[in-house]
Amino acid sequence: MADRRNLIYADELRAMANTASARKRIRQNERRNARNTARLSRVRTFVKKVETAIATGKKDDAVVALREAQPEMQRAVGKGVLHANTVARRISRLSARIKSIAAA
């Protein structure tokens, strides 16, 4: 039987770690990855609500949706999931699209 002390099993076979600290680092990375994926998904959901409101041409709904999306996007910046400039650019572009609804 092969030496299996260094293998870590979860739902599937993961990277082989030789030290306790490396095993702990793998566990931490997986938890962080799950958390960051959820945060990013949440941001995408909020942005999609804004884009849906823009597509329907309802400016009031779009403004409300953007106000709800902004804190979530800024939170992602604070947690290190998204870069600050990326969020600033997205908010700026969404705002410009909302303003264009009134002009049209």
N, C-alpha and C positions, 0 to 999 in steps of 0.2 A: 504494500500500500504506500502510495506516495506521501511525502511529508506535506500535510495540509495546514500546519500551524500558521503559516504566513498568509494564507488566503482568507479573505473576508467574504462572507456570503450575506446577501440581502435578498432582494427579489431576483437578482441576477448576479453573475460573477463580476466582481469589480476589479480594479487595479490591485496588484499585489503590493502590499506594504510590508516592509521589513522591521519597522520599529513601531512601538506603541504610539509615538507622537505622529508618525505618518498615518497610522490607522485613524487616529483622532482627526487629523487634518482632512482625510477623505470624508469622514462623517460630517465634519463641519461644512466642507465644500458642497456636499449634497444638500444639506439643509439650506444653506445660503442660496444655492442654485434654485431650489424649489420656491423659496421666498421671493427671490428676484424675478423669477418667471411669472409668479402670481402678480407681483407689482406691475410688471410690464404689461401683462394682459389686462389688468385693471385700467391702466392708462389708455391702452388701445380702445377699450370699451367706451370710456368717456369721450375720447376723440371721435369715435364712430358716431356717438349721439350728436355731437356738434355737426359733423359732416352730413348726417341724415337731415338735421334741421335746416342746414344750408341748402341741401338738394331740394327740399320741399318748398323752399322760398319763404319760410316762416322766420322772419328776423327776430321776433321776440323770443321764440323758442330757442333759436340759435344763440342769442345773447345769454339766456339763462343756462343753457347747456355749457357754454364756454366758461361762465362763472363757476360752474360746478367742476369743470375739467381742470381749470388752472391750478387749484390747490393740489390736486392729485398729481399733476405733472411736476409741480414744484417739489412735492414730497419725494417723487422718484429721483429728482436731482439731489436732494438732501441725503437720500439713502445710497447714492452712487450707482443707481440703475441706469440713468440717462445723464448725458453731459448737459451742463447749464446752457451752452449755446444752442444745442439741439432743441431744447424745450423753448427757449426764447424765440428761435426761428419758427417753430411750429405754432406757437401762440400768435406771433406776428402775422403769419400767413392766414391763420384761421380768422383773426380779427379783420384783416383786409378783405377776406371773402365775405364776411358778415357785413362790412360796410358797403360792399358792392351790391348787396341785395337791395339796399335803399336807393342806390343810384339807378338801378335797372327798372 
